[in-house]
């Protein structure tokens, strides 16, 4: 194709499924590079290498996180440098060499693992497939699912970006690299969708990070404490996850991911209270099953928080609210117990925390033995020694099981901690004390912010449309809009997702 000819260049809209063709004059090499860089929103993992081939300037562009750099060096760059002339398809060591005159086609190829070759005074764009292959892919340890992906992040930041780009293959995904720490210079990346995420969220994150002045940052937990609105709140304000699919889903909602070198977990922000009860498995199951499981999680949150306190309140003050038959059964189990219900609950909860912490620190085979044998032996021994009643043992066991149902370890730990002050209030004032404690807790949650966004959304402020994916999960085709609280640039997830009618006759 001659340089005097005109060609069509398609420009991407906010959604890649919608393309528009616009006729433009032939661009210079610098203009093409500038267009590609701007179309990729100046992402930091875009790399540019300049060479000379056929006595003309050649530029190689590639996205570092999706390209196999070793193969690129051996099979593309090295042959070009050694031969320096000829037909590019015969020079490079690859059978997957394609040409195009459309810049948007080349852009989509780049995010799929191709490097792009641009020649001076040429309208033909050559792209070569050199995808990164991750051979060692581990399974998530803390966020296991039955249906869904079994991949987890690694401790390499480039591989983690690659796992995200595998699931969101679009030029709109922007990666901003930087480093933090005066001594360690720890590398991190801010990842978001430029056409979707509210720019104010990205600006707020970057501003708060710019104020961090420390010697070193060792884990995402450092970022979490430096960036959160309320450091002394018992509730986590950001999500730590080791699942790439969960990160991809939250990025598509308009959130931002913070990826750090040396850490297999990614920080998601901002989030709401109900985000901690959502799992990727909810969307892999049918809506009825997903809604039932999510409802069970919310019930388990209430049980973990209130069940021991409610038992203490009933035994100490408000025994009239339970049936007489159960009162006699509980009274017989308490007959030889020398401690008040609060001390009973404190002993068992403290013992449970000891077993839990020991199971985490020990090797897996030993930890399982400690968990089963320790629970049975200690539980039986304390009941037979009349230190704890049978009923209290049942209550603590249900509480422990309920805490494991919550999919977020941070939220599970926070709820267990909050159970202790509620038990004290129940021992002092009965059910009235529990109500007072829950009231203060609710007031705190309403006032709590996650990166300046309402923590208890969509209940405060109330958004009926967002309730479709809160207590229950309605069918995906009914959740057409994103949540308004994040103020995304593009609200609609889908338009007319089910064009067919239920009783439509086949034609």
N, C-alpha and C positions, 0 to 999 in steps of 0.2 A: 504494500500500500504506500503510495506517494505521500509526502508530507503536505502537498497542496490540496489533497483530498479532504473532504469533510467526513466526519464519522459521528455516530450517535454515542452518547455517554449517559448512562442511566444513573440518576442520583437517588440514594436511599431516603425514604421517608422515615418518620418515627417508628413505623413497623416494617420489618424487612419483607413481609409478605406483600406489601403494596409498593410497586415500583413505577416510576414515571420516566419516560424517555424524553430527553431534551437534546436537541441538536446543538453542538458547539464546535468551534474551530479546534484544530489540533493543538494540544497543549505541549509546552516545552517540557524538558526533563525535570527542571526545578518545579514547574507547576504541577506535574504529576506527583512528585514526591510530596509537595505541600498538600495536594488534595487528599492523598492517601493518609498522611499524618493527621489531617483535620478530620477525615472520615472515621478514623480510629480514635478520635478525641484526644490525640496526643498522648496515648497510653505509653507508659514507661517501658513496657516490654516489647515495644517496636524497635527493632535494631536496623541500622543502615550501614552497609559496607560498600565502599567505592573501589572499583577496579578499572582496568583498561583492557578492552577486547576489540580486536579488529581496528586498532588505532583510534578507538572511540571510547568515550567515557561510559562505563557500565555501573549501575547501582543495583545492589541486591538488598531487598527489604524482606524482613521476616519477623514474626512474633516469637520471641525467645522462649516463651513458656509452652509452646505447642510444637516446636521444631527440635529435632535431634541434632544438636550442635556438632557432634562428632561426625555424623554422616554428612552434614552440610559442608564441613571443612574438607573431608576426604573426597567426597563425590562431586562437589560443585566448585567450591572455591579453589582448591588445589589444582584440578585439571584446567580451569580457566587461566590461572596464573602461569602454569607450565606451558600451555599451548598458545595462549594469547591471540589466536586467530582461528577462523574456520566457522563451521556451522555449529551453533550452540547445542543443537540436539545431538550431534555426534561427539561433542567435546565432553559434556557432563556424563557421569556414570549413573544414569538413571533411565529406566524404561517408561517412566511416567512423566513425560514432558509435554505440556500443552501450551497452546497460544490463544490469545484473545485480543480483541480491541476494546473491550468493555472494562472500565476501571472497577465498576461495582462487582463484576464477576470475579475479578482478581482479588478484590477485598474479601469476598466470601470464601475464596480458596485459601487466603492467608490464614484466616481464623480456623480453617480445617486442617492446617498442618502443611501448607505449601509455602515455599519461598518464591518471591517475585523478582524477576530480572527485567530491568528497564535499560534500554539502549538509547544513547543520544541519537537524535534525528530519526527515530523510528516510532511508528504508531503501534507496533506489535508488542504485546506484553507476554512474556514467557513465565510460566509458573511451574514449579517442580515439586512433587509430593515428597516430603521428608518428615513424616509425623514422628513425634516423640512416642516411644513405647516404654511404658512402665511395667517392669517385669515382676517386681515385688509389691503386691497390693495386699495390704493387711485388712482384716475384718474389724469393724468397730467393736471396742471392748465394753464401753459403758452405754451405748445406744443401739442395742441389738433389736432387729425386727425379724418377723417371720416372712413377710412379703415385702420385697423392696431390695434396694441396692445393698451389697455387702462390702462396699469399699469404704475406707476411712482415709483421713489425711495422714501425711507423713511429717517428718521433721524438716523437710526441705521445702523452702518457700516457693521455688520454681515449680516443683512437682505439684504442690497444692494449687497454684494458679492454673496449672494444666488440668487438674481434676475439675476445677470450676468451669474452665473454658470448654471442656468436653461436654458439659451439660448445657451451657449457654453459648452456643456457637454463633456469635454475632459480633460485628465490628463495634457495636454500641457498648460492649463490656470494656470498661476503662480500669486500668491498673496504674496506681500512682505509688512508686517506690520511694522510700526515704529511710533514714536511719536515726536512731535515738540513743542517747547516752554519751556523755563526754568521754568516758573511758572505753566502754565496750563497743560503741557504734553498732548497735543491734539493728539489723535490717528488718523492715516491715513494709507492708503494702496495704493501701486502702483500695478496695474493689467495689465498684458500683456500676449501674447502667446509666450512662450519661443522658439518654433520651427519656428516662423514666424517673430516676431518683430526684427528689426535691434538692436543688442546688444549695438551699439553706442548711440542709442536714450535713452535706459534705463540708460546707464552709464552717459550720459549728465544730465538727470533728477536727478539722485541720487547725482551727484556731486554738482549741483546747490542747491539742498535741503540741502546738508551738510554744505553749507556756510551760511544758514539762521540762524541768531542769534537774537532771539526776546524773549520777555517774554511770549507771547501767540499768537496763530493763531486761529481766530474765525470763519473763513469761507474760502471756496475755492478762494474767491477774494484775500485773503492774498497771497496764493500760486501763483495766476495769476500774481500779481504785482512783487513778488520776482523772478519769473522764466522767465518772458517775456524779449525778447531781447531789445525792445524799449518801455520804460515805458511812454514816452510822445507822442507816436503815437495815433492818433484818432481811429485807427482801432483795434478791439480786435484780439489778436493773438492766443487765445485758445478758445475752445467751452465749455460753461456751458450747460449741458443738464440734464433734469429730467426723460428721457426716457431710460429704460434698453435696449430696442431693438436698439436704436441709438448707445448706447455704444457698444453693441455686434457687430453691423455692422462695426464700426470703428476699433474695436480690430481685426476683421477679415481682415482689410486692412493693419494691421501692426502698428497701433497707440497704445498709452498707455493711460490708464485711471487712474485718481487720485481720490480716494474715501476718504472722510473725515467723521469722527464721528461727528454727530450733524448737518449734512447738507444733504438736500434732492436733491442736485445737484452734478453732477460728472464732473470733468474737463477732457477734451480730448485734447491731444497734441501729436505731432505737427499737425497743420491744414493749409489749404490754404484759400484764399479769397472765393473761390467758395464753400467751405464746409459749409459756413453760409447760402447758398441758397439751400442746399439739405435737404430734409425731408424724413423721413421713408415712408411717404405716396407716394412718387415718385415711390417707388419700389413695392408698393401694387397695384398700378394702372398699366394699360397697358402702354407700352412705349410711344405711341402717346399722351396719356393724360398726363403722367408724364412729357414729354418734353414740352408740351404746358404750363403746370402750372409753370415749372421752367423758361421758357422764360418770362412768365408774371412777375415772381419775379424779374428777372434781369431788365426788363423794369421799374418796380416799383422803383427799386434802382435808376435808372437814373432820373426818374420823381421826386422822393423825393429830390434828390441832385440838380437838375438843373432847374426844372420848375419855382419856384419863381424868381430865378436869370434871367432866360430867359425872363420872363414877364417884369421884371424891365428894362432889356437891350432893349427890343423892344419898350417899352413906352418912355424910356428916350433918346435913341440914334438911334436905328436901326428899326424905324417904317416902313421903305420901304420894309422890307422882308415879311410883312403880307399883305393880300388882302385889297383893299381900303374899301370894305363894312365893314370889321371887324374893320378897323381904325375908321370909323365914329361911330360905335357902342361903341367902347372903349372910344372914345373922349367924347361922350355924357354922359357916366357914370362917367367920371373924371371931368366934368365941374364944379361941386360945391365942390369937395374934396380939402381941403386946404393944404394937405400934399403931398410931393413927393412920388413916388412909393416905395422907400426904406423904408420910415417911415410907409407907409401903410402895407407893408409886415411884418415889424418888429412888429407892433402892433398886427396883426392877428396871427403871429407865436408865439409870447409871450403869447397871450390869449389862444391859442391852448395848449401850454405846461402847462399853469395853469390848464386848464380843465383836461388834461391827468393826471397830478400829483394829483389833487384832487380826481379823479376817483379811483386811486390806493389806496389812504389812507382811503377812506370811505367804509362802508359796501356795499356789492354788490347791494342790492335794491336801496340804496341811490345813489350809484355811477352811476347806469344806468339812474336814474332820472336826475342827474346832467349832465350827458353826452348828453342826448337828449334835455332836456329843456334848459340847459345852452347854448348849441350850437345854438338852434333855436332862443332863446330870444336875446342872445348877437349878433348873426349874423344879425338878422333883425334890431336890435336897432342901430348898428353901421352903417348900410347902410342907414337907414332912417335919421340918424343924419349927414349924409354926411361926416363921418370920414373915411370911406373905400368905394371903388367902388364895384359894383356888380361883375365885372370881377375879381378883386383881391380876393373876397370872394370865387369865384369858383376855382381859382388857388390854394388857401390855402386848400380848402376842398379836391381837388384831391390829393394834396401833402400829407395831413394827411391820406387819405385812402391808398395811395401808401406805406406809411411807415408801416402800419399795415400788409401789404402783406408779408413783409420780415419775414421769420420764426424765425430769431434770434433777441431777444430783444436788445442784445448788439450792433449788427450791425445796427439795426434800429435807436437806439439812436445816434450812431456815425454819421450816414448819416444826421440826422436832425441837429446835431451840425455843420457839414461841410457845410450845406446850408447857414449859416449866413455869413461866409467870402466870399462865392461865390456871395451872394446878394450885398455885399459891392463892390466887384470888378465889378459887372455888373452895379452898380450905378455910378461908377467912369469911367469905360472904355467901357461899352457896351458889345457886344458879344465878342469882343477881350479880355476883362477882364475875361470872363468865360473860354475862351480857355486857357489863361495863367494860371488860377487857376486849371483847369483840367490837364494841362501839369505838373505842380508841384505835383499835387496829384498822377498822374501816375508814375512820377519819384520816389516819396516816396514809393509807393506800390512795385515797381520793386526792390528797395533796402531793403525793409522790410523783416525780417526773422521771422519765427516761430520755435523756438528752433533750430536755425541754418539752417532751411530749407526754400526754396524760397516761399514767401507768394503768389505770383502771378502765381505759377505753375498751369496748364501746358502752360500758355501763355509765361512766362518768367522764365526759358527757354522753348522753344516751344516743346511740345510733342504731336504729332498728335494722337497717340494711346490713350492718356489720355483724349482727347477731347470728347471721346464717352460718358463720364459721367460728362460733364461740363455745356455747354450752353443747351444741350439737353440730354435726357437719352435714349440711344439706347437699344434694347432688351437685357435682362440680358445674354442670351446665346452668345451674341457677345462680351461681356466684359470678356474675358477669363483671362486677366492678371491684376495684381495689379499695382498701380502707381509706376513708377521707382524712384520718388523723395524720397520716404521713404526707398528705398533700402531693401525691405524685404528679408528674407532668402529663401523664397519660392515664386516665382513670379506668378505661375499659380493658378488661382482660380478653373479652370475646364478644362478638356480635353474631346473633342468630346461631348459637352453637348447635342447636338441634333443629335443622331445617325441615326434617321429615315430621309427619304427623302420625300419632299413635295408630289410628285406624285407617291410614291412607291405603288405598287399593294399589296393588302393584300394577305397573303399566307394561 
